[in-house]
Amino acid sequence: MTSDQVVVNEDYCDENYVRSHGGHISGGFIFLPGPGGMTQYHYNYGGTGSVGQKVAGGSSVKPQGAEIKTPGGKTIQRGGFGVKGSSGS
């Protein structure tokens, strides 16, 4: 999700996708190259919403012992919805 809680494409939760696009994952945050620097994303667990919409409910804290699946059914290690924020350079 974005820093303003907008749902992004579930590929942003996939470590292989992130690394293949020049990004990295650290401390539960995802960093991908974007305009003006790296763009930061984070996860939302248990919320609802579609890409481009604000998420409703959920938490940024992963439920302990949970197996997380994206809305498309892909199991991911850290996942949930991706949300975006920015850090300029």
HUWO-V703950 format. One record per helix or strand. SS is the DSSP state (hx for helix, st for strand). FROM is the first residue (numbers start at 1). LEN is the number of residues. If there is no record, write none. Layout:
SS:FROM:LEN, SS:FROM:LEN
This chain:
st:6:2, hx:10:4, hx:15:6, st:24:3, st:29:6, st:37:9, st:48:1, st:54:1, st:56:1, st:59:1, st:68:2, st:75:2, st:81:6
